[in-house]
Amino acid sequence: MAGAQADAEGCTDYEWHTAWSQCVEELPTGQELQCEAAPQPASPDSGMAGWFADPSNLDKSEGIGTYSRYGYAGYQLPMYGSQEMAIGGGCVDAVSVPNGADTANALANMEFNLSVATVGAANSMRQAAWEPDNMWGWSNEFMEQGTEVLYRQIFTVFGAVTVGLIGLYLLWRSKQADMNNAVTTVAWAVLILVLVTAVVRWPVKAAEYTDQALTIGMNLSTVLINDDQVEGCIREDGMDRERYDELKELNGEDFCIDTRTAAVVASDTVAGQVLYQNWLRTMLGQSEEVTFQERDGEVVEDADGNPVVTESNAAYKYGPALFAAQAFSWQEDAEADDPGTRNDLIEEKQELWRNLVAQIQTEDPEAYANISGQRAWERTGTGFLALLTAIFFSLFDLTASILIILGFMIVRFAIVALPIIGTIALLRPAGGPFKRLVNTVLGAIINVAIFSLAAVIYIWASSRILGTAMPVWLQVVLIGLLGVAAWLLLRPGRRIAGLVAGGGVADSLLGRRTSETEREAERERERERTSRRRDDARPEEVPDSVRTPRGTDTLPEQKTGADQPAGAGGQSGTAASSGGGGSGGGEVYRPSRKE
């Protein structure tokens, strides 16, 4: 533990953690070990995960979070100090290193590479889903040209024919004096004409308005997700390069400006909590631990306004600097285009690595044992937990992003397809395809709204879980259960099936799956319920003229002339002779109610 507030050189633990670049000059020079080489710094977009790294240029300039500063560089797991010079002059494994350390470390590196790639894919998909302006910029020309061609070649030609058919239909209905149907038919045709014309006139605007309405929930991430690194930074929505340079010129280069979009904020949070914290545990065998001095329930601050640290570990104090020593930031990578500059940066970072490792060896021998490979097999287990965390987190996150992207795509294809479907839908009896299109679009919009909010809440809850002091295995379990709960609650599989089936708005909102077979079965059940209610009605509620006996009911025995009372025979004979065939004054058969 690095328990002192400030070391002999003057930098506090908090300053090492937040502004390590101002303290590296105070490090004693570390001895270069024989048979060992400091790790080669990696570029932000290198390796398998580098495919998915794409923050905006402004985010790269400011570099507030781990992802927006380093991309996916720096997550390699080198062993430094595992080799020593043998008596014969060759390099051999150190005595303190267990058998198979190289194999164990290779497995840990493979597990961590898969973890970084998994999180990178989730972050990239989320950025595509949450930033429709960047994702769907290519579709503007597609919508404009597609709707214009279809409107001109199909709607204006065949639409005129359809309008003529509507006129003939109205003339035919006018002979029957059916005003209700006539007005409904005309109103329906006018509605379709206005809707198709408006969408064709402004297809891009229609999509943009939809995008702006649906990204409101995604922007909640900048409010819900707390980032300690943005304290003292200003934030302006829609900031461009000109405004950014103006603020820097007015306030100085050290002035902090948070230019990150909601998607990049989420990516920084996920990269910091899921990747960086697991890298610390795998590399140093410990997560960040720090205790601040408190007085009356409030954190005590020093003369510079920084919190006073009473106790911290090597992961908190030296972790950010050690990570930076094996990773190029976006700015450093851009400056390293020149080979000479790149070599100087590499030597500078390798020297920083050696000095940090030497200082960690002095202050925390246990952390150094992890760096030197003495606990290589523990790295394998920790890397496996990191992989499980990445997989459990990404399952629901990827699904939510896919549904959001699918919703935006459905809206755009519906805009292009509207002139074709609207041509047929002008006839109200043929409006089924149009109604299904509307239901599908509304369902897609509802899915985007629901899953954008769910994704923000899911990331926020996951970051809170990973930020607790719970054991790592319990954090992994809770992340997995959180994804399962979100999956069971929102039922993304049924929502996708509902979009394919063209269910109603209620089906999309509640996540119900209604295929044509299920709808037909529901109609059949409704007919059975109606029939059962009619059969169970009380006899006096059903007119005698429409009541028929059931097959199980038997007619009452007819009374013979001998059984009839006096005078009844004459009346019966009179009724019979009259040929009326009615019930007359006789008894009316009423079947008993079936219990």
TABEL-V275655 format. One record per residue. N is the residue number from 1. RES is the residue in one letter. OMEGA is omega in degrees with one decimal (* if undefined). D_LAST is the distance of its C-alpha to the last C-alpha in Angstrom with 2 decimals. Layout:
n: {N,N}
res: {RES,RES}
omega: {OMEGA,OMEGA}
d_last: {D_LAST,D_LAST}
//
This chain:
n: {1,2,3,4,5,6,7,8,9,10,11,12,13,14,15,16,17,18,19,20,21,22,23,24,25,26,27,28,29,30,31,32,33,34,35,36,37,38,39,40,41,42,43,44,45,46,47,48,49,50,51,52,53,54,55,56,57,58,59,60,61,62,63,64,65,66,67,68,69,70,71,72,73,74,75,76,77,78,79,80,81,82,83,84,85,86,87,88,89,90,91,92,93,94,95,96,97,98,99,100,101,102,103,104,105,106,107,108,109,110,111,112,113,114,115,116,117,118,119,120,121,122,123,124,125,126,127,128,129,130,131,132,133,134,135,136,137,138,139,140,141,142,143,144,145,146,147,148,149,150,151,152,153,154,155,156,157,158,159,160,161,162,163,164,165,166,167,168,169,170,171,172,173,174,175,176,177,178,179,180,181,182,183,184,185,186,187,188,189,190,191,192,193,194,195,196,197,198,199,200,201,202,203,204,205,206,207,208,209,210,211,212,213,214,215,216,217,218,219,220,221,222,223,224,225,226,227,228,229,230,231,232,233,234,235,236,237,238,239,240,241,242,243,244,245,246,247,248,249,250,251,252,253,254,255,256,257,258,259,260,261,262,263,264,265,266,267,268,269,270,271,272,273,274,275,276,277,278,279,280,281,282,283,284,285,286,287,288,289,290,291,292,293,294,295,296,297,298,299,300,301,302,303,304,305,306,307,308,309,310,311,312,313,314,315,316,317,318,319,320,321,322,323,324,325,326,327,328,329,330,331,332,333,334,335,336,337,338,339,340,341,342,343,344,345,346,347,348,349,350,351,352,353,354,355,356,357,358,359,360,361,362,363,364,365,366,367,368,369,370,371,372,373,374,375,376,377,378,379,380,381,382,383,384,385,386,387,388,389,390,391,392,393,394,395,396,397,398,399,400,401,402,403,404,405,406,407,408,409,410,411,412,413,414,415,416,417,418,419,420,421,422,423,424,425,426,427,428,429,430,431,432,433,434,435,436,437,438,439,440,441,442,443,444,445,446,447,448,449,450,451,452,453,454,455,456,457,458,459,460,461,462,463,464,465,466,467,468,469,470,471,472,473,474,475,476,477,478,479,480,481,482,483,484,485,486,487,488,489,490,491,492,493,494,495,496,497,498,499,500,501,502,503,504,505,506,507,508,509,510,511,512,513,514,515,516,517,518,519,520,521,522,523,524,525,526,527,528,529,530,531,532,533,534,535,536,537,538,539,540,541,542,543,544,545,546,547,548,549,550,551,552,553,554,555,556,557,558,559,560,561,562,563,564,565,566,567,568,569,570,571,572,573,574,575,576,577,578,579,580,581,582,583,584,585,586,587,588,589,590,591,592,593,594,595}
res: {M,A,G,A,Q,A,D,A,E,G,C,T,D,Y,E,W,H,T,A,W,S,Q,C,V,E,E,L,P,T,G,Q,E,L,Q,C,E,A,A,P,Q,P,A,S,P,D,S,G,M,A,G,W,F,A,D,P,S,N,L,D,K,S,E,G,I,G,T,Y,S,R,Y,G,Y,A,G,Y,Q,L,P,M,Y,G,S,Q,E,M,A,I,G,G,G,C,V,D,A,V,S,V,P,N,G,A,D,T,A,N,A,L,A,N,M,E,F,N,L,S,V,A,T,V,G,A,A,N,S,M,R,Q,A,A,W,E,P,D,N,M,W,G,W,S,N,E,F,M,E,Q,G,T,E,V,L,Y,R,Q,I,F,T,V,F,G,A,V,T,V,G,L,I,G,L,Y,L,L,W,R,S,K,Q,A,D,M,N,N,A,V,T,T,V,A,W,A,V,L,I,L,V,L,V,T,A,V,V,R,W,P,V,K,A,A,E,Y,T,D,Q,A,L,T,I,G,M,N,L,S,T,V,L,I,N,D,D,Q,V,E,G,C,I,R,E,D,G,M,D,R,E,R,Y,D,E,L,K,E,L,N,G,E,D,F,C,I,D,T,R,T,A,A,V,V,A,S,D,T,V,A,G,Q,V,L,Y,Q,N,W,L,R,T,M,L,G,Q,S,E,E,V,T,F,Q,E,R,D,G,E,V,V,E,D,A,D,G,N,P,V,V,T,E,S,N,A,A,Y,K,Y,G,P,A,L,F,A,A,Q,A,F,S,W,Q,E,D,A,E,A,D,D,P,G,T,R,N,D,L,I,E,E,K,Q,E,L,W,R,N,L,V,A,Q,I,Q,T,E,D,P,E,A,Y,A,N,I,S,G,Q,R,A,W,E,R,T,G,T,G,F,L,A,L,L,T,A,I,F,F,S,L,F,D,L,T,A,S,I,L,I,I,L,G,F,M,I,V,R,F,A,I,V,A,L,P,I,I,G,T,I,A,L,L,R,P,A,G,G,P,F,K,R,L,V,N,T,V,L,G,A,I,I,N,V,A,I,F,S,L,A,A,V,I,Y,I,W,A,S,S,R,I,L,G,T,A,M,P,V,W,L,Q,V,V,L,I,G,L,L,G,V,A,A,W,L,L,L,R,P,G,R,R,I,A,G,L,V,A,G,G,G,V,A,D,S,L,L,G,R,R,T,S,E,T,E,R,E,A,E,R,E,R,E,R,E,R,T,S,R,R,R,D,D,A,R,P,E,E,V,P,D,S,V,R,T,P,R,G,T,D,T,L,P,E,Q,K,T,G,A,D,Q,P,A,G,A,G,G,Q,S,G,T,A,A,S,S,G,G,G,G,S,G,G,G,E,V,Y,R,P,S,R,K,E}
omega: {174.2,-168.7,-176.6,176.9,178.3,177.5,-174.6,-176.6,173.5,-179.5,176.9,177.2,179.2,178.4,175.0,-177.0,-172.7,-177.1,-174.6,-177.6,178.3,-175.6,-172.8,179.4,-178.2,-179.7,171.9,-178.2,179.6,-179.8,177.6,-175.7,173.6,-180.0,-179.6,176.0,176.9,-175.8,176.7,178.3,-178.1,177.6,-177.1,-177.4,-179.9,176.7,-177.6,-179.3,-179.6,175.7,-171.4,-175.4,-178.9,170.6,-179.1,-178.7,178.1,178.6,177.8,-178.5,-176.5,175.6,-177.2,-176.8,-179.0,-178.3,-177.7,177.6,-173.2,-174.6,178.0,175.9,171.1,-176.0,174.2,-174.3,-179.7,170.6,-178.0,-177.3,-179.2,-179.9,175.5,-177.5,177.7,-179.6,-179.1,177.7,179.0,178.1,179.4,175.9,177.4,-178.0,-176.8,-177.8,-178.0,176.8,179.3,-178.3,179.3,178.4,179.5,-179.6,176.6,176.8,179.1,177.6,178.6,178.9,-178.1,175.3,177.1,177.8,-179.3,179.3,179.6,178.3,178.0,177.8,179.1,178.8,-178.8,178.6,178.9,177.4,177.3,-178.4,-173.8,-179.1,-176.0,179.1,179.4,-175.5,-170.5,177.0,-180.0,-172.9,-178.7,178.8,178.1,-179.8,-178.6,-178.0,-178.3,-179.6,-179.4,-179.3,-178.8,178.8,-176.8,-173.7,-174.5,-171.8,-177.8,-179.3,-176.8,176.0,176.8,176.6,-179.9,177.2,175.9,176.9,177.4,177.6,177.0,179.2,179.8,176.9,179.4,-179.9,-178.8,177.9,179.6,178.5,-179.7,-174.9,-177.7,-179.9,-179.8,179.8,179.1,180.0,179.6,-179.3,178.5,-179.9,178.6,178.4,-179.8,179.6,-178.8,-177.7,-179.3,-179.4,-179.8,-179.2,178.7,-179.4,-178.7,-178.2,-178.7,178.4,178.7,179.0,-178.9,177.9,177.4,179.9,-178.5,179.4,-174.4,-179.4,178.9,-179.9,-179.1,-178.7,176.2,-178.1,179.3,178.7,-175.8,-174.0,-179.7,178.5,-177.7,-175.9,-177.9,177.0,-177.7,178.9,174.2,-178.5,176.6,178.7,176.8,-179.1,177.2,-176.7,-179.1,179.2,179.0,-180.0,179.0,179.1,178.2,-179.8,-178.7,-171.1,-179.8,-176.3,-179.8,180.0,-174.0,177.8,178.8,-178.0,-171.8,171.4,178.7,-179.3,-180.0,174.8,178.0,179.5,175.9,-180.0,-178.6,179.7,-179.8,-175.3,-174.4,-174.4,-172.9,-178.9,176.0,175.5,177.4,-178.7,179.8,-175.9,-174.6,-179.3,-177.0,171.8,-179.4,176.2,-178.7,176.1,179.9,176.5,-178.3,175.7,-178.0,177.3,179.8,-179.1,179.4,179.2,178.6,-176.9,179.8,-179.6,179.7,177.4,179.2,-178.9,176.6,-179.2,176.7,179.1,-176.8,-179.6,178.6,-172.8,-172.4,-177.3,-179.8,179.9,179.5,177.7,-179.8,-179.1,179.1,179.1,170.8,170.0,178.8,179.6,178.7,179.4,177.0,178.2,-175.6,175.4,175.7,-177.3,-179.5,177.8,-179.5,179.0,178.0,178.3,179.7,179.5,179.2,-179.6,178.2,175.7,176.6,178.8,-178.5,-179.7,179.3,-179.9,178.1,178.9,177.4,178.2,-179.8,-173.8,-174.3,-179.0,180.0,176.7,178.6,178.0,176.2,179.8,-175.0,176.6,179.2,177.8,-174.6,-178.3,173.7,175.2,-179.6,179.3,178.9,176.1,177.5,176.4,176.7,178.6,177.9,178.6,-179.5,-178.6,-178.7,-179.8,-169.9,-175.1,-179.3,-178.9,177.4,-179.7,178.8,179.9,179.5,179.3,177.4,178.4,178.6,178.3,177.7,-179.5,179.4,179.2,-177.5,178.3,176.1,177.2,-179.9,-176.2,-174.8,178.5,179.3,-177.6,178.9,177.7,179.3,-173.8,175.4,173.0,-175.2,177.4,179.4,-177.2,-179.7,178.4,178.8,179.0,177.2,177.3,179.4,178.9,180.0,179.7,178.0,176.4,178.2,179.1,178.6,178.6,178.7,-179.5,-177.3,-173.5,173.1,175.2,-179.8,-179.9,178.7,-179.5,179.8,178.6,179.3,179.5,179.6,179.2,176.9,178.5,-178.3,179.2,179.0,178.5,179.1,175.2,-175.5,-177.7,179.4,175.0,178.9,-179.9,-179.1,176.6,178.0,179.4,176.9,177.2,178.6,179.5,178.3,179.8,-179.0,-177.4,-173.6,175.7,-177.7,178.9,179.1,179.3,176.3,178.0,177.8,176.3,179.6,-177.8,-179.5,179.8,-177.8,-178.8,178.9,178.0,179.4,-178.6,-177.0,179.1,179.4,178.3,-176.5,175.0,-179.9,178.5,-179.7,177.7,177.4,177.3,178.1,177.2,178.3,177.6,178.4,177.1,178.2,178.5,178.1,179.0,-179.5,178.3,178.9,-179.3,-176.9,-179.2,177.7,-175.1,-177.0,178.7,-177.3,179.3,-180.0,-175.5,-177.3,-177.2,175.9,-179.1,174.6,-179.9,-177.0,-180.0,178.0,178.4,177.6,-179.7,178.1,179.6,177.9,-179.5,-179.4,-177.1,-175.5,177.4,-177.9,-179.9,-178.1,-177.3,-179.6,178.8,-179.3,179.4,178.6,179.7,-178.7,-178.0,179.3,178.4,-179.9,180.0,-179.5,-179.1,179.8,177.6,-177.7,-177.6,177.4,-179.7,175.8,-178.7,179.3,179.7,-177.6,-179.0,*}
d_last: {82.19,84.24,84.19,86.99,86.40,89.37,91.32,95.10,95.25,93.32,89.95,86.95,83.87,81.95,84.63,84.51,80.76,80.78,84.31,85.60,87.90,90.14,90.50,91.21,94.94,94.99,93.77,96.45,97.25,95.38,97.22,96.44,95.35,96.84,94.52,92.01,91.28,89.21,86.13,86.44,84.66,81.80,81.15,77.97,76.70,77.86,75.81,72.29,70.82,73.55,71.72,69.20,71.70,72.10,72.44,74.10,77.87,77.75,75.62,78.16,80.98,79.52,77.82,75.90,73.34,73.70,72.21,73.97,77.27,77.30,74.50,73.56,77.07,78.10,75.28,77.44,78.02,81.72,83.37,86.72,88.91,87.45,90.69,94.18,97.58,98.49,101.97,102.65,101.84,98.35,95.07,92.66,89.50,90.22,90.04,87.30,85.00,82.54,82.43,80.39,80.58,81.14,78.07,75.94,77.21,76.61,72.96,72.63,74.16,71.79,68.76,70.05,70.83,67.23,66.07,68.34,67.26,63.54,64.04,66.37,63.78,61.18,63.76,64.90,61.40,60.64,63.84,62.96,59.52,60.78,63.85,62.65,66.05,67.77,65.01,64.39,67.85,68.24,65.23,66.82,69.01,66.24,63.92,66.71,67.97,64.60,63.00,66.22,66.56,62.94,63.00,66.24,65.61,61.92,60.52,63.47,63.68,60.15,58.92,61.11,59.54,56.07,57.13,58.41,55.07,53.43,55.92,55.11,51.41,52.05,54.19,51.49,48.84,51.29,51.21,47.52,48.23,45.72,47.37,44.57,44.62,48.40,48.83,46.34,48.14,51.54,50.50,49.02,52.25,54.42,52.50,53.02,56.68,57.42,55.68,57.39,60.75,60.60,59.70,62.41,64.91,64.31,62.59,64.38,63.75,60.03,59.97,62.23,60.12,57.07,59.10,60.38,56.94,55.56,58.51,58.06,55.81,58.28,61.12,59.40,60.93,64.31,62.83,60.54,62.84,65.83,69.09,71.96,74.46,73.96,75.18,77.97,77.09,76.37,73.63,73.50,70.80,72.11,75.51,77.81,81.03,83.27,81.58,81.56,85.31,86.02,84.34,86.15,89.46,88.96,87.71,89.26,88.03,86.47,84.18,80.56,78.31,74.71,74.20,71.15,68.02,64.59,64.29,67.69,66.89,63.79,65.89,68.55,65.98,64.42,67.86,69.15,66.25,65.10,68.43,71.35,70.02,69.14,72.59,74.21,72.37,73.21,76.82,77.76,75.13,73.99,72.09,73.56,74.03,75.77,76.18,77.48,79.48,77.63,78.84,76.53,73.57,75.33,77.03,80.81,82.72,86.29,89.05,87.74,84.26,82.72,80.49,82.42,81.24,81.78,80.48,79.33,79.32,80.95,77.79,77.71,81.46,82.53,79.30,79.63,83.30,82.71,79.96,82.25,85.04,83.16,81.62,83.04,81.57,81.04,84.27,86.23,84.96,86.11,89.51,89.83,90.15,93.85,94.59,97.15,94.85,92.05,94.31,95.38,91.77,90.93,93.91,93.06,89.48,90.57,93.11,90.47,88.26,91.08,91.96,88.37,87.85,91.11,90.05,86.63,88.42,90.48,87.74,84.74,85.68,82.04,81.13,84.23,83.09,80.06,82.26,84.72,82.09,82.37,78.57,77.79,74.82,73.21,73.50,71.36,68.55,68.79,68.85,65.65,63.93,65.26,63.78,60.34,60.51,61.45,58.68,55.92,57.09,57.53,54.17,52.17,55.27,55.96,52.34,52.37,55.70,54.54,51.51,53.84,56.33,53.59,52.41,55.95,56.45,53.30,54.50,57.88,56.65,54.18,57.17,59.06,56.15,55.23,57.71,56.26,52.60,53.50,55.16,51.90,49.79,51.80,49.44,46.19,43.99,45.94,45.55,43.21,46.09,47.38,44.06,43.82,47.42,46.73,43.69,45.83,48.72,46.62,44.99,48.48,49.75,46.90,47.56,51.25,50.67,48.24,50.28,53.61,52.48,50.91,54.17,56.25,54.09,54.01,57.82,58.26,56.03,57.75,61.17,60.21,59.06,62.26,64.36,63.26,65.18,62.37,63.31,63.43,60.81,58.36,59.12,58.38,55.02,54.07,55.12,52.91,49.89,50.55,50.40,47.17,45.57,46.77,45.50,41.99,41.83,43.19,42.09,45.08,43.95,40.79,42.88,45.26,42.46,41.02,44.44,44.62,41.18,42.04,39.04,38.72,40.40,37.39,37.30,41.00,40.75,37.93,39.16,36.08,36.61,34.98,36.15,35.38,33.00,31.07,31.01,29.71,26.97,26.05,25.99,23.72,21.25,21.49,20.78,17.62,16.45,17.47,15.67,12.33,12.99,13.95,10.95,8.64,11.36,11.43,13.15,16.34,16.70,17.14,20.41,20.45,23.12,21.11,17.80,17.66,15.47,13.61,15.37,12.85,12.95,16.08,18.48,19.43,22.78,25.74,27.92,31.50,34.52,35.19,31.83,32.23,34.05,37.56,38.16,34.91,36.66,39.16,36.68,34.75,37.97,39.03,35.90,36.31,39.98,39.48,37.64,35.27,32.23,30.07,27.62,30.34,29.50,26.98,23.27,21.16,18.19,14.96,11.95,8.94,6.17,3.71,0.00}
//
